[in-house]
Amino acid sequence: MPHRLEIALKPDLSDAEGEGLRQKARNYFGIELSGVRTVHILTIDADLTAEQLSIVQNDIFTNPVTQISSFDPLPIAFDWCIRIGYRPGVKDNAGDTAVEAIEDTLGIRLKDRETVYTSKRYCLQGSHPEFGRDRAAFEKKVEKIANELLANDIIQQWQVYPSSEWDPEVGVGFIIPKVILDHQPSVLTVSADSDAALQKVSDERNLALNPNDIPAIRAYFANNEVRRQRASVGLSDPTDVELEYISQARSDHCNHNTFQGRFFYHDSANAQVQIIDDLFKTCIRIPTLKLKEQKSWVVSVLWDNAGAGRFDDNHYYVITGETHNSPSNMEAYGGAITGIVGVYRDPLGTGKGAKLVMGGYGYCVGPRDYRGPLKPHLHPRRLLDGVIEGVRDGGNKSGIPTTFGQVLFDDAYIGKSLVFVTAVGIMPAKVADSPAEKKRTSPGDLVIMCGGRVGKDGIHGVTASSESFSADTPAGHVQIGDPYTQKKMHDFLLEARDEGLIQFITDNGGGGLSSSVGESALFSDGCSIQLEKVPLKYQGMDQWEIWVSESQERMTVAIKPEHWERFHKLSEKHAVESTVIGQYTDTGKLHITYKGKTCTYIDLDFLSAGFPQWEFEAQWRTPADRGLHEPVIIPPENYNKLLPDMLARPNICSKEWIVRQYDHEVQGTSVIKPLVGAQCDMNNDAVVIRPVLDSDIGLAYAQALLPWYSAIDAWHMASCTIDEAVRRLLAVGADWDQIGGVDNFCWPAIQYDPVANPDGKFKAAQLVRACLGLKETCLAYKIPLLSGKDSMYVDGHLAGRYDEIHKVSAMETLQFSCTGVVQNIAQCVTMDSKIIGDRVYVLGMTRNELGGSEYYAHFGYVGMNVPKVYPDKFRRVYKAVHQAIRQELVASVHGVYRGGLGIHLAMVAMGGGLGMKIDMNKVAADQVHRDDIILFSETPGRFIITVAPEKSEAFETLFMDMPCACIGVITGKADHFIINGADGYPIADIPVSELRYAWKRPLGTLV
Amino acid sequence: MSKRVNALVLTGFGLNCDNETAYALQLAGAEVQRMHTNALINGEVHLKDFKLLVLGGGFSWGDDHGGGVIQAVRLKTNLGSRILDFIANGNLVLGICNGFQTLVNLGLLPGLNDDYQTRSVALTFNDCGNFRNDWVSLTVNQQSPCVFTHNMQQLELPIRHGEGKFVADEHVIKRLIDNHQVVIRYARENGEPANGHFPSNPNGSLYDIAGLCDPTGHIFGLMPHPEAFNHFTNHPDWTRLKEKLNRQGRRMNTGDTLGVRLFKNGVDYILKGH
């Protein structure tokens, strides 16, 4: 018989969660509530005695100082009550830890199928006297709170109760979201005697097979030798397990078919067709391998879950970046927490395993105040709230500092928002006397699955993210990450690594066991798996589901049989489940059995051979051909109003509330924090950590996003993005010679279709150009790409005002992340002005490059003069900046980024809480004389540096023959931000406090 | 041969500040072992071999049912009497953040009336409604018996928690004040108590309480993280301070930080043979 324990804070204590809901109801929907109290419900579906229940209630789940609780409904007054609970099968982390606590305290084991479910109810009281009585007037509003603030239909169920219909004896009743699969697992044989028949199977099963792959798949299973071998294990036509395996492995998500495709690139300037065979190979692999030859610090790239660079003689750092777009668009919290927790498994699964030391985030979302006619599944504000919270819980509960991030708002992301997550780890150079970055499986090694159990969650996540988002994308792939389970596994696996027990390790992410086992078996050249050994959350799953499920918090590990006993003992100590599910072999086959019967028998090399390369037509049209031009603007007169308005723009203004809810100091390694300055509230260019506590070497990290430039030319979008990320690193003192990059592409679909994707050829050309820009810039700056990922199909289909459906494609976006070693952390610098009387320098030439700028966007223009990178010119300045920092000649260093010089000079002033006086006509500018262009052009390659007067001579000597201009001075605390225009007269004179007020006003009150 | 101070830092089950806590203790002169809670429960290590037990920060059992709640239940169930023996022998216990939450849920704090098993104070959800990471100023009660804050007047440390609001009955709080068990309080930069004002008081703690000791001063729990101030570059404004000192021809103090000194006070207290 189930028991329902209701727990709430004592009435005299403030209910912060309830208060948060009250405020959101008012701020988001204008619904006035006078009070909200939260009730936590534990539904204990287990046979416990009265005595046991009393222990559970009083010794575990009720704090006598702060809480009240009851197995009957708590008599808390309300006008309306909303209950929110999970749907069956959704990961209930709190329910799972409740089970652990009950079992430990009572010294019992719950029986099979006994468990605990958590849910909540919110007791709402309204300001309106009729709130509880006038059902017709208020029910819709309460439902809006339930549906648009609290619950997401995809993972949760909700009910609303008016007080008149509440039975105080019954309460919410007993709602048990138990998964009941009344199903006998079975393997289906799929006979597909024509391409059309297999295509039909693919459509029905949602396999997302590419039509071009279908003949190759059929040919394989029709091959006489293959059929003979299959007959020997009792197989004939392909099984559903096999087709699912092929579908996973061939998906664009796993196989990167788009990037490895053949592009026919037509440049509008000449009629020649340029064929680019494999963008990945041409623009990423070959340049990176070339740079690896030149850079001895590059340890491991292009094959593992993350790339590795040398941190010091005894340590390597590893880094990778991911996106988790599709799931986050459907369930923002679940998608984001699964994303960050998932990317943290990549360093853990790199080499023989790395410890996680840092995380980063990048969010591209629709405007927070979107009021347009399109109806995304989640409103951008709600989506952003959920994403922020998901990464917060995922990062904080993993004990990994979330140090750097960016948020970007644009209408283009309303169809599909982007969620970038980056993970950095560190590993010893040697593990048990062997190189830590190397790993392999060998015949005879045990195949071990560690961590969470397998359920139906996350089935077909990979194939779904390889499609555009539409109404019938299956919701089953939405998951909720469990950082607690993963943290235990992380600690356990590092201990096992240090004992030399791990031969090979990789994570179960997209594609689940199908990917992790399939890929790890390539090293030994075969494996045999006994699928019935895989621990399941519940019975009744089909074999193919077990094989491709993406249930989270799992790693696949290879160990020697003689190490199993020790490995298992450590696993038990850490309360982590580890199970032997098979053995690696050298048969060349992936051989899966279920209770002795073969359900998969496939040649491992089948997937690497015989599939046709994807092909794309790419048609470039220059900005001029597309009719772009510079807008006609007569320069503004009122800079005192313009500057604060620019600072208040969503993509410029302070977003401190996000940084403050992310633990960015855990592990005790923080050197340069995300927020710096006299009031610790300005975003620094980059962050620095000290990942090896007893060393003074630091690791700097930064990332950049400049998708707006894609509206003009994605080539320059890519090169400017890389340049910004590099300058960010240099600004804190990173070593110019040891910069590693991570490219994360998010691109709309590029396959041309006259109806569904009429501009596909142009988007394909943009992708080609972005990759060429990436290649050129990385080679010029000598940045190897340590890792990278591509996420295609960032398109959404949204209903409009008349239920018509619009395709909304996101901007062509590249997030570029950089790491760099800092030789001596004591020499790191921050962006904020420090001392009155210091001189203000601008390094780098300012050009007329307002195309795609924030200034133009402020007036609704795009323009054409896109900012351009000149690596040869910039490189000299960058090396000298590094020298200036090493010689401790500078007090602050800040790059000039989005918004241009005007915005970033203001940031430097605000950071120090000091005034600044500058002269426009001293800025080194290339044939530009207009104040607005100089102030807001986004020309790359520039820095703002403040220098003590006594050091200015040495400083200027370093920059001899380079564009280096002293344009002003730092003034006193109460002084203003004063700009003298090119004609010598003041054009702006604003108290710094006013700038700060403007910058913080839009989002500054959020906590 | 100098005396050794053996310190134990618990790990596992979602705890996550164990490495830097152990590092800060080493800087403070202790011999440190990081040990999984289960190693203590199953007898691989014994509390009696240690003089200082540190329950550090993290999210034990995910903190899904209240910060430190499940960890406290588990320690009580499996180690209850051993922990009581440990403190009865005059050893030191330090609880930081999640560890502080655990100590109050165990009843080891505040230890009024020699009762080390009853919960009489609590740490609950921040009034601001969210997890918060920020540096705070703290004023130290000079009259407190707490051995860890000896000779300290003011501290600056980071807080990083969602459940740090100190709550207790007003009579309990009065006794804690009278006993000088309120060791550190959230303060403004000038050292005056924050008087509940956000963000100086980041969570709405009653009487600005940030840390508490038992009547002996041997058991100390605090929400801020001393182990996260283990190096001068941890301080949020060190680059400005360095620049200011440079202009005066002075250099940064790169020696023990205030965070490390807090651990050192504990280690020194044991070394002096109390």
HADDOCK unambig.tbl for C-alpha pairs under 7 A between the chains (distance, minus, plus):
assign (segid A and resid 16 and name CA) (segid B and resid 125 and name CA) 6.66 0.50 0.50
assign (segid A and resid 16 and name CA) (segid B and resid 126 and name CA) 6.92 0.50 0.50
assign (segid A and resid 16 and name CA) (segid B and resid 127 and name CA) 5.43 0.50 0.50
assign (segid A and resid 16 and name CA) (segid B and resid 128 and name CA) 6.84 0.50 0.50
assign (segid A and resid 16 and name CA) (segid B and resid 129 and name CA) 4.81 0.50 0.50
assign (segid A and resid 17 and name CA) (segid B and resid 129 and name CA) 5.96 0.50 0.50
assign (segid A and resid 20 and name CA) (segid B and resid 129 and name CA) 6.35 0.50 0.50
assign (segid A and resid 60 and name CA) (segid B and resid 70 and name CA) 6.85 0.50 0.50
assign (segid A and resid 60 and name CA) (segid B and resid 73 and name CA) 6.34 0.50 0.50
assign (segid A and resid 61 and name CA) (segid B and resid 65 and name CA) 6.80 0.50 0.50
assign (segid A and resid 65 and name CA) (segid B and resid 120 and name CA) 6.04 0.50 0.50
assign (segid A and resid 65 and name CA) (segid B and resid 121 and name CA) 6.10 0.50 0.50
assign (segid A and resid 65 and name CA) (segid B and resid 122 and name CA) 6.12 0.50 0.50
assign (segid A and resid 65 and name CA) (segid B and resid 168 and name CA) 6.71 0.50 0.50
assign (segid A and resid 66 and name CA) (segid B and resid 122 and name CA) 6.79 0.50 0.50
assign (segid A and resid 94 and name CA) (segid B and resid 64 and name CA) 5.11 0.50 0.50
assign (segid A and resid 97 and name CA) (segid B and resid 61 and name CA) 6.19 0.50 0.50
assign (segid A and resid 101 and name CA) (segid B and resid 70 and name CA) 6.17 0.50 0.50
assign (segid A and resid 104 and name CA) (segid B and resid 74 and name CA) 6.82 0.50 0.50
assign (segid A and resid 105 and name CA) (segid B and resid 74 and name CA) 6.72 0.50 0.50
assign (segid A and resid 105 and name CA) (segid B and resid 77 and name CA) 6.11 0.50 0.50
assign (segid A and resid 397 and name CA) (segid B and resid 59 and name CA) 5.74 0.50 0.50
assign (segid A and resid 397 and name CA) (segid B and resid 62 and name CA) 6.68 0.50 0.50
assign (segid A and resid 399 and name CA) (segid B and resid 16 and name CA) 4.97 0.50 0.50
assign (segid A and resid 399 and name CA) (segid B and resid 58 and name CA) 6.62 0.50 0.50
assign (segid A and resid 484 and name CA) (segid B and resid 14 and name CA) 5.56 0.50 0.50
assign (segid A and resid 484 and name CA) (segid B and resid 61 and name CA) 6.53 0.50 0.50
assign (segid A and resid 484 and name CA) (segid B and resid 62 and name CA) 5.31 0.50 0.50
assign (segid A and resid 487 and name CA) (segid B and resid 14 and name CA) 5.83 0.50 0.50
assign (segid A and resid 488 and name CA) (segid B and resid 12 and name CA) 6.28 0.50 0.50
assign (segid A and resid 488 and name CA) (segid B and resid 13 and name CA) 5.79 0.50 0.50
assign (segid A and resid 488 and name CA) (segid B and resid 14 and name CA) 6.18 0.50 0.50
assign (segid A and resid 573 and name CA) (segid B and resid 38 and name CA) 6.07 0.50 0.50
assign (segid A and resid 574 and name CA) (segid B and resid 12 and name CA) 6.65 0.50 0.50
assign (segid A and resid 660 and name CA) (segid B and resid 132 and name CA) 5.32 0.50 0.50
assign (segid A and resid 660 and name CA) (segid B and resid 133 and name CA) 5.04 0.50 0.50
assign (segid A and resid 660 and name CA) (segid B and resid 134 and name CA) 6.65 0.50 0.50
assign (segid A and resid 661 and name CA) (segid B and resid 130 and name CA) 6.72 0.50 0.50
assign (segid A and resid 661 and name CA) (segid B and resid 131 and name CA) 5.05 0.50 0.50
assign (segid A and resid 661 and name CA) (segid B and resid 132 and name CA) 4.71 0.50 0.50
assign (segid A and resid 661 and name CA) (segid B and resid 133 and name CA) 6.06 0.50 0.50
assign (segid A and resid 662 and name CA) (segid B and resid 133 and name CA) 6.64 0.50 0.50
assign (segid A and resid 663 and name CA) (segid B and resid 133 and name CA) 5.62 0.50 0.50
assign (segid A and resid 663 and name CA) (segid B and resid 160 and name CA) 6.19 0.50 0.50
assign (segid A and resid 665 and name CA) (segid B and resid 228 and name CA) 6.88 0.50 0.50
assign (segid A and resid 666 and name CA) (segid B and resid 17 and name CA) 6.58 0.50 0.50
assign (segid A and resid 666 and name CA) (segid B and resid 228 and name CA) 6.98 0.50 0.50
assign (segid A and resid 667 and name CA) (segid B and resid 17 and name CA) 5.79 0.50 0.50
assign (segid A and resid 667 and name CA) (segid B and resid 19 and name CA) 6.80 0.50 0.50
assign (segid A and resid 667 and name CA) (segid B and resid 20 and name CA) 5.61 0.50 0.50
assign (segid A and resid 668 and name CA) (segid B and resid 20 and name CA) 5.58 0.50 0.50
assign (segid A and resid 668 and name CA) (segid B and resid 227 and name CA) 6.57 0.50 0.50
assign (segid A and resid 668 and name CA) (segid B and resid 228 and name CA) 4.15 0.50 0.50
assign (segid A and resid 668 and name CA) (segid B and resid 229 and name CA) 6.84 0.50 0.50
assign (segid A and resid 668 and name CA) (segid B and resid 230 and name CA) 6.95 0.50 0.50
assign (segid A and resid 670 and name CA) (segid B and resid 234 and name CA) 5.35 0.50 0.50
assign (segid A and resid 671 and name CA) (segid B and resid 233 and name CA) 4.94 0.50 0.50
assign (segid A and resid 671 and name CA) (segid B and resid 234 and name CA) 5.34 0.50 0.50
assign (segid A and resid 673 and name CA) (segid B and resid 236 and name CA) 6.94 0.50 0.50
assign (segid A and resid 676 and name CA) (segid B and resid 236 and name CA) 6.67 0.50 0.50
assign (segid A and resid 677 and name CA) (segid B and resid 237 and name CA) 6.80 0.50 0.50
assign (segid A and resid 678 and name CA) (segid B and resid 237 and name CA) 6.98 0.50 0.50
assign (segid A and resid 829 and name CA) (segid B and resid 239 and name CA) 6.24 0.50 0.50
assign (segid A and resid 830 and name CA) (segid B and resid 239 and name CA) 6.76 0.50 0.50
assign (segid A and resid 834 and name CA) (segid B and resid 240 and name CA) 5.94 0.50 0.50
assign (segid A and resid 891 and name CA) (segid B and resid 243 and name CA) 6.57 0.50 0.50
assign (segid A and resid 1007 and name CA) (segid B and resid 128 and name CA) 6.76 0.50 0.50
assign (segid A and resid 1007 and name CA) (segid B and resid 130 and name CA) 6.92 0.50 0.50
